[in-house]
Structures are given as structure tokens and as C-alpha cells.
């Protein structure tokens, strides 16, 4: 497999999908010519960063796309009308604006030492807009740059970028919180005149206008940027070994249910800040996340896999001339199935790895269990470094909490085995609700079961502390294992 040294990303690509700012340096495949019956597939995280923006789902442009807006009352968006708006709000540093959800602080430190606070440097330029106090919509900002002199990243830089985003939906005058995400990137700062601030762009094709999202550059750059500015890119790099990241937030109490993420060994704290906000602290290590890439003749693949690749909607694609590849998000039961099948085609080897640190809320939790589907508070956090994972809250069946993951057995060198991590933090009240437990201490067991029913070796940890039950499994290998948790209590 070759890596393109340069890539021309057409303006059309940005018109069709939001810019995807990945959690580590991007792997650029060679791609294939699908007209010849070939198919290329990349399975990777598709968490997005970038700036703030609004999208009007009540309108379509000349090409049938939902237009983007740079503000609540700009570019065809209007909160005074019955518009259907998706509002993506990057939250500020609390010292900049403490009236709503905000970032209290960031710790970047060595896992063997005590937490060390990073220093806030600045917010980059880009799309920002004032909120609407009448409707309860907060103001929107841009990603923030931090300096942590006591813990350099893998590039030797001490710079990091936070992008904490809340997505609101304003539908016919009614505002609701849709989801939340937080990304912390290790970065290397690049000064280059080709870069400009991220935001909503405007262009024409065949004489017709359209809008798109993306970092403004000359189209020939291959760097993945956690944030951009005039002549500036915060290029995403890997975290160094033994890094811990502590993100301290004040978040709207409307954020309830479950969080998921790409972290390991998390410590989670949720306390009341005031009548509208909770104080949420997540302290965790980044994880090494593999990516899968493979090329094949479509007709050579099993018919069920062909159907999945033909008809199941991918999260995007990339092109270089006549060569292209399809991108599938790592999350979802269907992509677990696809990954299991494609790993065999890829010689059971990952194509690339990155170190990621991110968390996000689940938009919909529908397990059918009233304890897990509680929407009155944050009830749990589930994280893994698996190449593909089922997503959502763990399923509760026959006394077990189950979660499915998949991946290749080997890292890109074809020799080192990919080792899995899984962490589950569950409110003690939720655990007691599930099992009908008393207030006595809770214990439990974790089993990692292979796709043929065999048990996989893993180091497991279970403990209850400060109102949370935390469980973990580390060091297991992949095919398509299911992770099962059984909680117990002495009667």
C-alpha cells in the first residue's frame, strides 16, 4: 500500500459532508478505481472537531443539500421563524463566558505524577456567534489552545487543543439538547500561509451557490488540524506514553443518559454546580485505536458483505483523481460485522494506529431497560479502544451487561498483537436498580468471550467508589469478542 504525499480534496467534497478533523494524523490510502469493480474501505473513528456553525434542516440548496449558516440569523437561518435548525456550539473557557456550559480547566500530566494544570493560551479564529437569551441558546465559540510544559506530546510539542461541543436542535420554536462531545488533541503548531480559520464557506458550481464546512486552505494540504487560524494549523499528533488527561467541565443538566469514548482507566465525577449546571470531571488515559483499510474486487467478497458495502450508508469518502475509498465509522453493530469480515481480507492486520482522547453522549439510548434508559441524570460511561464497537449502552440480558467489539489481531507491523481495553463506569444506583441490590457493597466479574464461545485472557478490575461502580478489562485480543459483565452482592 502506498501513501499519497499530496492529496487534492475537491471543493465538492466539502459541500457533501462536514470536514472531519480526526483524532490523530490521517492515514491516506491509495484508493481504487471503482469503475473496474474494485472497492476500498477504511474503518476509522469519525469524530468531528472544527468550529461552531448552524445548519438549516428546513431548507435545501440548489443541489438538495441542507445549507450551513455562520450564525443564528445569518445566511438564511432565522430563529424568529419556524425554522428547523441544528446548532453546533463550541463551548468557551469559563473565564471567557461562565453563563452557560464551559471549560473549567485542563490537566495534562504524566500518569506517574500528580495532576498538572495546563495553561490556557487562546481561542483560534473562526465562526463564532452570539446566543439568543430569549430561546435559551448559548453563545458559540472556537477550539482552544493550551500549553502543558510538564508533559510534551510525541512530537516534542507541549501544545494541546480542546474542542468541546454541544449540539442543540431548534425545531419550530422548541429548543432541545441533542448531544455532547469533547475532544482533546495533542498537536504540533505549524505556521503556513495556506491555512485559514475554520468555518462556513461559500462557493458556486455551475453558477449555483452552495455552502460547506472546512478549514480554509489551498486544497493541497494533507495535514489533519485540530484547529486552524490565519497561517496556522494545530496539526494532530500522538500523545506521548503514560499521559493522563483531566478535563473539567460545567455542563447543562439537560445532558443525561450515557457517555461513550476513546479513553481508558477513567475517573468520572459528576456533582451539582448550580441549578442549571453540573460539574463533570473526566480524568483518563488516551488509547491506541487501530484503523482498518483493505482493497478487493467487489465480486470476490461474500455476498452478504457486498450487500453491506453497497447498501449500508458509509460516513463519507475521499478521492484522488479516479481513485477513491469509502469511509465507515468505527461505531455500530453493522460495522462490527463489516470489520470482522474485512479483517480476513486485510490479513488480520490494522493499517494504522492513533492515540485518541474523546468522549461523547449517546443521542438515543433504547435498551428496553428502565434502569439503563434513565434520562434524569448521567448514568454511565462506556469506553474501548476496539477498532469497531457496537456503540450505545451495554445490553442487559440474562443477568449480564454485554458489549460487542471487533478488530484485527495484529497492529500494522503484522507481528505485534492488538490488545483491547474496555472500561465501564456505572452509577451505583443504576447497578442496584438493575439487580435489585441493597445498599451493601457491589462486586462482580468480567468475561471476554470470543466469537466461537472461547474465553479470552484479560486483566479485569471491579470496584465501587464515590457512588460509581467501575469495571475494566485489558489485554484481550480481537476477532469479534463480546464483553460480559456480571455484578454480584453478598446477601
N, C-alpha and C positions, 0 to 999 in steps of 0.2 A: 504494500500500500504506500502511496506517495502522499506527501503533504504539499498543498499548493503554497508557494511562497507569497503569492498575492492573490487576491480574490476581488472580482468586480461584483458588488452587490447592487443590483439594479434598483432604481427608484421604485419600480413596480413592486418589488418585494416588500418594501416598507409600506406601500399602500395596502397590501393584502393582509399584513399582520403586524402587531406591535413589535418594536425592537426587543430582542431578547438579550439581556445582559447576563451572561451565565455566571456561575459561582467560581469559575477558575478559567485558566487560559483555554481558549476554544480549540477543540480538535477539528481540523479541516480535512475531511476525506477527499479522495479523488473524485468520487461520484461515477455515474454510469450514464449511458445513452438509453433511456427507456424505450425509445423507438425500436431498438434492436432486441427488445424482450428482456432486458436486464432490469434489475431492481437493486437499489442500495438503501439500506436502512440504518439510521443512527438512533439508538435509545439513550437518552440522557435527561438530566434534570432540565426543566424549562422554567424555572423560577425567573421572574422578571424584576428588573430594578428600574432605573431611569428616573424621570421626574413626575410631576403632577400633571393631570390632564382630565378632561371631561369628554365623554362620548355620548352622542345623542342617538339613542336607540329608537326614537320616534321618527327618524328621517333616514333617507337614503340619498347618496350622491348619484351622479350620472352613471356610475359603474355598479350600482347596487350596494355599495358599502355604507356602513354607518359612519357618519362624519365625526372627526375629533374636533374638540374646541379647546382653546387656551384659557378659558375662564367660564364662570357660571352664566355670564350674559354676553358672551362673545362668539363670533363665528357661527351663528345660527343656533346657539344654545340659549335658553331663556328660562329662568326659574319662576318667572311670573306667569308663564303659560303652562298648559298641561303637557309639558314635555316629559319624556321618559329618559332620564339622564343617569349614566354611570359616572360617579365622581371619584377619581383616584387621588387621594390626598396623602402626600408625604408629610409626616408629622414633624414638628420643629423640635429644637432643643428647648428644654423648659425655660432656660434663661432668656430665650428669644420670645417665646409665647407660651405662657403657662395656663391659659384659659381653657384648654381642652387637652386631648391626648398629646403627650410629648415625651422626649427622651431625657431622663434624669441624668444618666451618665453611662460610661462605657469603661469596663475594666479589661485590659489585655495584659496577661501575665504568664509566667512560667508555672506549670502545674505543680512544681515542687516548692513554690514560694507562696507568699500571701498575696491576695489581690492587689493590683496596682492600677490606679485610675489613669486612663488615657486623657490627654488634653484636647478639648475641642478647638479646632483650628478655624474652620469656616464652613459655610454652605456654598456650594457651587452655584453658578448662574444657571438659568433655565426657567421653564414655565412655573410661575407661582401665581396664585390668585387669592383675592380676599374672599372670606366666607360670607355666609348670609345668616345673621343672627336671628332673623325672623323665622327661618326654617330650621335653625339649629345646625347649619353646615359650617364646620370649622374652616379656617384659612389653610391654604396648601402651600408647601414649601419645596425644597430640593434636598438631595442627598447631602450628608455632612462628612467632612474630612476630619480625622482625628490623628493625633500623634502619640505613640506609646514607646518612649525612648528605652524602656527597660525590656522590651520584647520585640526584636526585629523579626520580620517575616522571612520566608525562604529566599527572597531576592536581596535581603540585607536592608531593605527599607523599613522604617518604623511607622509608616502611614497605613491607616485603615479607613474604610468608608462604611457608614451606616445608611441604609435605606429602609425606613420603617413606614409602611403604607397601610392605610385603611381605605377600603372601597365602600362607598355609600351608594345607595340607589334612591333616586328621587323619582317616584312614579306617580304621576298625576297629583302632585302636591303632597305626597306622603313620603317621608324620609325613613330609611331603614339601613342598618349596618349589614353589609353583605359578607365581607371577610377582612382579614388582617394578615399581614406578612412582615417579617423582619429579616433582613439580610445584612450580615457583617462580612465584608470582603477585606482580605489582605491585598494591598496594592503597591505598585511601583509608579511613581509620578513621572509622566512623560510630557515634555514641552515640544509641541509640534503644531505648526500653523494650520495643518489640515483639520484640526479638531475645533468644534464649536459647541455651545450649550445644547443640551438635550431638550426636546420639546416637540410641539406640534409643527409640522412642516406643511407647506402648500406648494402644489405643483399642478401642471396640466398635462394631459395626454390626449392626443387627437383633438386639441382645442378645448377639452373639457377639464374643469378644475377638480381636484381631489385633495384630501388631507392624509397625512401619515405621521407615524411616530418614529423617533430615532435620534441618535446623536448626529449632529450635523458635521459631516466630513466629506472628503472628496470622492468617496466611494471606492477607494483603492486600498484602504487600510484594513488589516486583519486583526488588529488588537481588540480584545474584549475589554471594555471600560466600565468600571463600576460607577463612574461619574465623569462627565466631560464639562469643559468650560472653554473660553476663548483660548485657543492654542494649548489646550491641556487635556490629558487623558489620565485618569487614575486606573492604570492597567491592572487587571485582576491577576494575582499570582497566588501561589500556595502559602498557607500558613506554615510556620516552622514547627518542628516536632515539640511536643509537650506544651502546646499553647492552650490556655484557658481563656474563654471569652465570657464576660459577665455583662449582660445588657439589662439596664434598669429603666423601666418604663412606667409612665402613668397612662392607663388605658381606660377608655369608656367602659362602664359597666354593662353596656349593651353587648360587649364581646363575651360570649358564653359558649358552653359546649366543650369542644375538643381542639387541641393544638397538635400538629404533627411537625416533623422537622428532620433536618440533616445535622444532628449533633449526637454526642454520646456522653455518658456519665453526667446527666443533667441534675442540677439542683434547682427546684422550682419553688418560688414563694409568691403567694397571692394574698395581699392584705388590703383593707379598705383605706383609701387616701382621703376621700371626702364623699359627699352624697352622690356625685356623678362619676367618680374615677376610682379605679383600683390601682394599687402599686404592684406591678408584676416584675419579678426579678428572675431571669433565666441565666444561670451560670453553667457552662458546659464546654466540652472539648469539641473542636471540629472533627469531621470524619473524612476518611478517604473513600470517595464514591467512584466506582468504575463506570465506564461508558462502553456500550457495545456497538460495533459497526461491522457490517458484512455486506458483501455484494454477491448476487446469484442470478441465474436465469430464473425468471419467474415460474416458468413451467416445470422446472426441476424441483420446486418446493412442494410439500404436501398440499393437497387441495384445500384443506381447512385453513392452512396458513396463507395460501393465496387469497382466499376469501377475506381473511382478516386484513391483509395488506391492501387489497383492492377497495374494500367497502368500509373498513373502520377508519374514521377520520383521524389523520395524523395532526400533530400540533404545528406543523409547518414544513418548510423545505428550503433548500438552498440550491443555487445553480451557478455553474461556471461554464459559459458557452452552451454547448449541447449536453453537458454532463450535469447530473443532479442527484440529490439524495433526499429521502424522506426522513423527517424527524418525529419520533414518538416520545411523549413524555414518559418519565420513569414510573408515574403513578397510575394505578388502576388494575383491576383484576384481569382485564383483557390484555394489557401489556405484559403482565406476568406470564400469561400463556404464550404471547408472541416471543418474549425473551427466552423462555425455556426452549422453544423450537429453534430460534435463530442461533442460540449458543452452540448448538451442534454444528451448524453451518460455519460458524466462526471459529471452529476448532477449540471450542470451550475456553476461549481466551478473550479478555477485555481488550479494547483498542486504546484506551486512555484512562487516566485517573485524575481526579482533582480533589482538593481538600475544601470542604464546604461547611459553612455555619449559617443555618437559616431555620426559621420556624414560621408556621402559618396556621391559620384557623381553617377548620373544615366548614365549607358553606352549608352542607346538608349532612346531618347525622340521622340516619334512619335504620338503626339496628333492630328495631322492634322490641327493644327492652327499655322500660321506662327509666331504669336507673342510669343506663348509658346515654339515653337520649335527653337527659335533663338539660333544659335550656335556661335555667335560672342562674347558673354560675359556670365558671370554668371547672370542668370535672376531670380532665385528664390530658396527658401528653404522651404521644407515641412516636418514637424515632427509630430510624435504622439507616445503615449505610448501604443497604442492598441496591444492586443495580436497578432492579424493579421491585415494586412493593404494591400490595393490594390497595393501600390508602384507606381513608376512613377510620372509624373507631374499630377496635378489635371486636370480633363477633363472639357472643356468649352462647355456647351450645353445650349441653350435657355437662355443665359444671366447669367448662374450660373457656378461657378467653383466647381466641385463635386469631392469628395474623399470618398472611402468606407473603413470602418473598421469593425472588428468583435472581439468578445471575450466572456468570461464567465461573468455572472452578479456578481459573488462573488469571493473574494480572498480565499486563502487556508483554512482559518478558517471556511468557509461556512456561515459566518454571515456578515462580512464587505463587502459592495458593492465595486466593482472595478470602480473607477472613471476615465473617459477618459480625455486626453489632446490632443489638436490639435493646431498647430501653422503654419501659412503660412506667409512668407516674400516674397514680390513680388516687383521687381523694379517698380518704379512709371512709367517709360517709357513703361514697358510691360503692366501695367494696362491701361494706356492711349491708347496703341495700340489695346488692346482687345476691349475696349468700345468706341473708337473714342473720348475720352475725350480731353478737352482743358487743359491748364496749371493750371486751378483753382483747389483748394484742393479736395481731394477724400475722400469719406466716404463710409460706407457700412453696411451690415448686415450678420450675420452667423446664419444658421438654422441647427439643428441636427435632422434628420428625421429617425424615426425607420423603421424597415423592413415592418411594417404594415401601414406606412404612418403617424404615430403619431409623434408629435413634442416632443423632449426630452428636459428637463430643462438643461440649461448650462449657465455659465457665459461667456459672449463674450466681446471681445475688438477689436476695429478697430482704427488704427491711421496711419498718414503719416508723416514721418520724415526723413530728410537727404537722400532723393531720394529713399526711400523704403516705401511701404505700408505694414504694419504688421497687421495680423488678428489672433485671437485666440479664442478657445472655450475650457472651462474647466468644469469638474464636471459632465459630462453626463455619463449615464450608458450604458451598452452594450447589444446588441444581434447582429444585423448586421446593424447598422445605416449608413446613408450616410450624410456626412457633406457638406453643400452647402453654398457657399459664393456669395453674390451679391454686387457688387460695384456700387456706385452712385455718382453723382456730380450735384451740383446746376447749372442750366443753366443761 
